[in-house]
Amino acid sequence: MARLRRRACIALFLFTLFIFGTMMGLRTLKPSDGFSDLAPGLELAPIAERGERRSVSHEAISRPQAATSSDTKAATPPVYYDLHIFYYMWYGNTHFEGKYLHWDHVMVPHWDPKISASYPKGRHSPPEDIGSSFYPELGPYSSRDPEVLEEHMNQLRAAAIGVLVLSWYPPGLADDNGEPSDSLVPFILDAAHRYAIKVAFHIQPYKGRDDHTVHENIKYIIDKYGAHAAFYKYKTGTGRSLPLFYIYDSYLTPPESWANLFTQSGSHSLRNTPYDAVFIALLVEEGHKHDILSAGYDGMYTYFASNGFSFGSSHQNWKVIKAFCDSNNLMFIPSVGPGYIDTSIRPWNNHNTRNRVNGKYYETALQAALMVRPEIVSITSFNEWHEGTQIEKAVPKKTLTRLYLDYLPHQPNMYLELTRRIK
């Protein structure tokens, strides 16, 4: 009898082990449900319900009837205005611009000629060879294509993202690989409005940018676009509704110069004028915290999607940054991303690559951001394809000379889904 019981116990143990192993194997075949396996017990409520310092309205917004989509489900998710995403409108193709813009990005040489000599040079050659390690489902599109704009808004809506943060250069100016694009802003505002999405502005660095030129930029943007229904305004703790501007590479201008613009006593202060706003600076190095404070900014964001690349982009530092912001009445907007790979345009920069790990990198970043209870979370990015930070739909692609990365074994909308699930 004892031998029989022993065999029965062994059989039961092996059966239990088999069932456990089977369940764990099946678990790895599907994407994680939000943060369930990264932060046990973390309540998956909207960001609006996680922080006591909420200033933004978070009413669920039903989808406008004008918004149509092949991906429409019976219950369309609401959008959340404390979820911001960086968006780029610098792309062009032969159909709309007569040539490719940005998809043919130059391979940037390393600053050390000896290192640079070991890596490829020249430009990419679309449509088969583009300046990205991933390939967009829409192909090398034009930002001027109305159908592309509509599809982008549909994807943002499906991800429950409420604010598109538009990379912006003043009229007549552009980055080295693009062309002036301010004329596109009205079309983006109109498209966003059809999907109940708001638009904020991400002011890029340009030659000669300083506190005086940014003063003119702010006046221009508010005068020209401020009355549009899709123009984003942040509701402050005092009940004011103000525009919100992100200033990229703000550290390039001395804090003393910014103080002329952003402090009450500044020589050409915007405070308590029709052009007052919430101004958010880029935090890169630890010392920038104090510069941002003395400059009169209202808060800071981290932008970079490569964890560990900078002090600001390192998840482990966000708790300290948030505490500094809280003690100085500043807003902290952590930036999260799905991964990072820019070797298609900076072939020597492999050490900053961050593998997506089938969505785990993104989930970990989102969890790190939510753990510090921010008022706003920003996402880098919707469509910065050069740096591989996009959550826009991507597809598998293989050519004679290129094998692109993709989201397999998941669907092209994987990162839109992961974004939506955090709500």
Buried (B, 14 or more C-beta within 10 A) or exposed (E): EEEEEEEEEEEEEEEEEEEEEEEEEEEEEEBBEBBEEBBEEBEBEBBBEBBEEBBBEBEEBEBEEEBEBEEEEEEBBBBBBBBBBBBBBBBBBEEBBEEBBBBBBEBBBBEEEEEBEEBEEEBBEBBBBBBBBBBBBBBBBBBBBEEBBBBBBBBBBBBBBBBBBBBBBBEEBBBEBBBEBBEBBEBBBBBBBBBBBBBBBBBBBBEEBBBBBBBEBBBBBBEBBBEBEBBBBBBBEEEEEBBBBBBBBBBEBEBEBBBBBBBEEBEEBBBEEEBBBBBBBBBBEBEBBEBBBBBBBBBBBBBBBBBEBBBBBBBEBBEEBBEBBBEEEBBBBBBBBBBBBBBBBBBBBEEBBBEBEBBBBBBBBBBBBBBBBBBBBBBBBBBBBBBBBBBBBBBEBEEEEBEBBBBEEBEBBBBBBBBBBBB
